[in-house]
């Protein structure tokens, strides 16, 4: 009770919010490394290492460029939407030439966003609402990931949250506590407004950074009409002034944007695109750079940008609590408390305005990150605070019958959305750069589960806690079990929410970074490097070798130079693209080479000496250049597929428990170039029918069959489930082959030679039999 009482005071609540946000957003900023290519390219362009800047040749002075009447690109010194480029350079210069220094400005803006979000909810409903809103916004990947990565538009969201906080606070100045408190309150609000306006404009331009949040206050405040009405009635005007001020500002901004983006011209036949007519003139976009928008407003629309693309970004980016926000807003709009109704109106207008602005921007300019997510957190915080307050008073309508369905709906929605995020993790890795641009590294794991699975697990904990809190509470609850569930529901949901926030910072980003950043490879080099060792790099890694390495590497242009480097007498560390491994493995031949680090999805770290390291070469035991000795089982007569591949033998147990996992090895000799990309088939057929199949990409798809060449011996190791279900025990035949395409248009590789008794009319070969017990 003492803790709850303390948290009910706004200074304590705000201190807790600050501490919580600092713990989640600030530690370990430099640990993961910059994701490549997006973060690396951005850093190299706007904030390269100082040592690189010092050695780069300075361009000779050029004549001042003539001012263009219609520039198509950002002119030098442009301010709108420049924050994403200027912040890393400023952080590097102020906080240090490191990844931490470059990211820290964004982390600080994220911290401000959390404080402003909590402040809005605190002003509208109280300290507890502020705490809940802060926890909810921290759990959103749009907040946490943008605060810890360079590919970030967090300045737009931060500016919007500060603007809304300032205008809400000005409408609720603490005048009853004396003139000094009122003056300090007004000063803090004015400062928040100034900082928010600066960040919003430099982060998202006038449309995304200013019109959306300011317009929300204007819309929620009745476009200033209540201020005029109060003045005419000689009532208290001060609470309505911020809405009137917001209406005037946003009207001016919209008019200025329209003046910059469009022009009136005489309509002409065949005009492309056709303009809307006004006063006999065609209204057309001029296609020039706008200093207010911070971009070029295209004359034609990008028809690929559709409304549901932003909805997907909002759904994934506000997981797990975003699904509750529309319900919370609707409930607040019908609340009997005036301040809660105001909270519903402000958050709905803010979230919707940000969505409309983002949609317009996507159609006419390009990709942007949705900046209205703090509004969702405010709505949830204020609504949950109202629910808890009414429960504490024992009001019978605190949890109406519909809350049973609400609890189930939110739980199912969170689990379903988490399942989608688990199934399509590329949408999360690409959340800040548009869809499907950063492939999720499937090898990323935490403990015994893939990293992506923890999104569903932690989100489900939060959803389950909320569902229990909604379903189990009764005003006259006589069941001890239900009382316990209801009492623990919200704490479990809160714990899951904080866990989700910590997950993005301390699990998701660090676990993916070794696969998406070259920093891990250079750390391996730095750990193993001794005097006289050389580093050779093929491919463009930007300034990563300077940022993460200890010496200047030798850069080569092709695979042959990598092969030559690995043949040197002294130790060489070589970084080459993953796509080169298959060909490189063949060209190196029988000479020793090793893969020291295979975690990066784009590159491999190779060396010609192990010297205590571990060889992680996936091909060392999969593609060899001499026939493997001691093959356990061989066919009685030659088995050849399409005169290209010869089955040499296999290694399989004779018996296995029904439904168990069995490891198999199949040995092939490449007679001619295989060509194409063929998939290996294995069918488990018995008297009762097909008990299963083990179709798979050979050697885990590391080298497609198109790369197999004469002289290669393939050792395909894979695991399959031996039958199962209702199939009876007994002997089952294992049929193998190769196919391409998919049903019903698949095609099997022809069997050119095999004994008649072990081949069928579908170009399959019976390799052996296995007894399933």
Buried (B, 14 or more C-beta within 10 A) or exposed (E): EEEEEEBEEBEBBBEBBBEBBBBBBBEEBBEBBBBBBBBBBBBBEBBBBEEBBEEEEEEEEEEEEEEEEEBEEBEEEBBBBBBBBBBBBBBBEEBBBBBBBBBBBBBBBBBBBBBBBBBBBBBBBBBBBBBBBBBBBBBBBBBBBBBBBBBBBBBBBBBBBBBBBBBBBBBBBEEEEEEEEBEEBBEBBEEBBEBBBBBBBBBBBBBBBBBBBBBBBBBBBBBBEBBBEBBEEEEEBEBBBBBBBBBBBBBEBBEBBEEBBBBBEEBEEEEEEEBEEEEEBBBBBBBBBBBBBBBBBBBEEEEEBEEEBBEBBBBBBBBBBBBBBEBBBEBBBEBEBEBBBBBBBBBBBBBBBBBBBBBBBBBBBEBBBBBBBBBBBBBBBBBBBBBBBBBEEEEEEBBEEEBBEBBBBBBEBBBEBBBBBBEBBBBBBBBBBBBEEBBBBEEBBBEEEBBBBBBBBBBBBBBBBBBBBBBBBBEEBEEEEBBEBBBBBBEBBBBBBBBBBBBBBBBBBBBBBBBBBBBBBBBBBEEBBEEEBBBBBBBEBBBBBBBBBEEEBBBBEEBEBBBEBBEEEEBBBBBBBEEBBBBBBBBBEEEEBBBBBBBBBBBBBBBBBEEEBEBBBBBEEBBBEEEBEEBEBEBEEEBBBBEBBBBBBBBBEEEBEBBBEBEBBBBBBBBEBBEEEBBBBBBBBBEEEEBBBBEBBBBEEBBBBEBBBEEBBBBBBBEBBBBBEEBEEBEBBBBBBBBBEEEEEEEBBEBBBBEEEBBBEEBBBBBBBBBBE
